[in-house]
Amino acid sequence: MTEVLYRKWRPRQLKEVVGQEPIIQTLRNAVSLDRVAHAFLFCGPRGTGKTSTARIMAKAVNCLKPNDGEPDDACEICQSINDEQSLDIIEIDGASNNGVDHIRDLREKVAYTPQQGKYKVYIIDEVHMLSGAAFNALLKTIEEPPGHAIFILATTEVHKVPLTILSRCQRYDFRRISAEDIQAQLHKLTSAEGYEAESECLALIARASSGSLRDAENLLEQAMVSYGSPLTEAQARDLLAMGGDERALELVGHLVNKSVTEALSLINDASADGTDLRQLQRMAINYLRGVVLIKSGVTESLEYSNEAFTRLKPMAASSSIDHLVHVMRVFSNADTRGDEGVATLPMEMAIVESSIERTPAVTVMPVTSVSKTSMKPDSPVVSESPQQSNQRIENGRARSSPSVANSSVPPQGGTTRAPVRESDPEWDSVVRELRRSKGERFNLGALLRACTSREISEGKLILKFGHKSNMERLQQEIENPHSRQVIQEAVQKVMGTSYEIAVIMADVESSRQSPAQRSHLVRKAQMMGARVVSEKEEEPGNDE
């Protein structure tokens, strides 16, 4: 059976690893100076060379004649490792050997000395799949292994590895490989395999691999099997289902220009032709990103053809950045994964919505001194002169007027924003963003839906609750850093501004409270059902 490309051309020396130069240089120095750690952690995206580097390191530390930190690939030990016959290199799949019994078996065998080389090297791939008990069993061994044992752990999800393991390893973060490096490697492979390929073809495959060299090599092999030599750009587009590239450019032009009729016709024609709408959506979002970057003056990282760049540039010049961001956000949120109903409906809704200018439901209002309790639903807001406002506020303070206590008047010279009404679509969008978000104990969307009213004041989003239990639950979630961040990110995504979140009971909040009512003890007592009967005014000059 023919060996697949990514295995046939797997690197055999550290210098052959693509796109990880800082890591490779450090490892070569460690081997040259004989300062190799007893435990390594290689983490990063798939297909970036973690396992290959681990195998080369196993050769380098055991090589009989290493050269500048590299294995010579000629000695008996290197040959046995290349042929996968060495008993001193033990590779373990963490996904299928994730139980505590497997690790206990490893602990018993690690004490045996190597048969051929200087070190026994244990390579545990996908180490994050180990169970908690397995990690605990591995902990002591990986902290103080025998002098002849080296552990190399590899994972794509380092956040799942316990900190106790991380702190005992030298960590190396493998980065995604750039499209230029992948394209150069693919060019070497095609030449070595006796194939010809257009540069544009290899560039498309490199970009489609998302930084994974293994994925790119697999795509290249598919193209070789499907089309033979020479490989062309058109063949790569056909292989990658990128035939809708022209349609995606046209769609972006319609979205930027708010040409709803043309955009809807294009989507329905594409669906009738059997085009993959999800792929069309992804390509359109990619081009929208390009328009935004061009508008922002960032063109160095764009990897489009000259024709595509020429067509995107005038789109950026003729549209505002606010509209572009709005279109990209709406189109990105269109869920085209469902197979039921009308397949084009999500994208049709996104097209119509993106053409409508987004008007914030919460707007800045001038300072007024009209009490909430005296305002009728349809009554106009009447502004007072500064003298009238100041006099009314001073009188209200002296009388502890309920009307003033319930008003939303900020300090003199300040501004406030109108309360967010319960039927506000913007707030409904915030709730929808969090409908599947689980906090420390409760569903965040369900808690926010229980909020009776909201208002924004002095950079804070104040949420009012009619039931104490709901308020306390949300307060508990806000005190958790992760839950608070999730809520703030959802609010910022929908409302466009980051706010500090505060929760209160609807019947005890007052933006104009007396000094006693501003006390946290008094507020706590009010939340428990107490009410203020009378207040004693402080004597002037009394600081106690």
Buried (B, 14 or more C-beta within 10 A) or exposed (E): EEEEBBEEBBBBBBBBBBBBEEBBEEBBEBBBEEEBBBBBBBBBBBBBBBBBBBBBBBBBBBBEEBEEBBBBBEBEBBEBBBEEEBEBBBBBBBEEBBBBEBBBEBBEEBEEEBEBBBBBBBBBBBBBBBBEBBBBBBBEBBBEBEEBBBBBBBBBEBEEBBEEBBEBBBBBEBEBBBBEBBBBBBBEBBEEBEBEBBEBBBBBBBBBBBBBBBBBBBBBBBBBEEBEEEBBBBBBBBBBBBBBBEBBBBBBBBBBBBBBEBBBEBBBEBBEEEBBBBBBBBBBBBBBBBBBBBBEEEBEEEBBEEEBBEBBBEBBEEBEEEBBBBBBBBBBBBEBEEEEEEBBBBBBBBBEBBBEEBEEBBEEEEBBBBBEEEBEEEEEEEEBEEEEBEEBBEEBBEEBBEBBBBBBBBEEEEEBBBBBBEEBEBBBBBBEBBEEBEBEEBBBBBBBBBBBBBBBBEEEBBBBBEEEEBBBBBBBBBEEEEBBEBBBBBBEBBBBEEBEBBBBBBBBBBBBBBEBBEEEEBBEBBBEEEEBEEEEEEEEEEEE
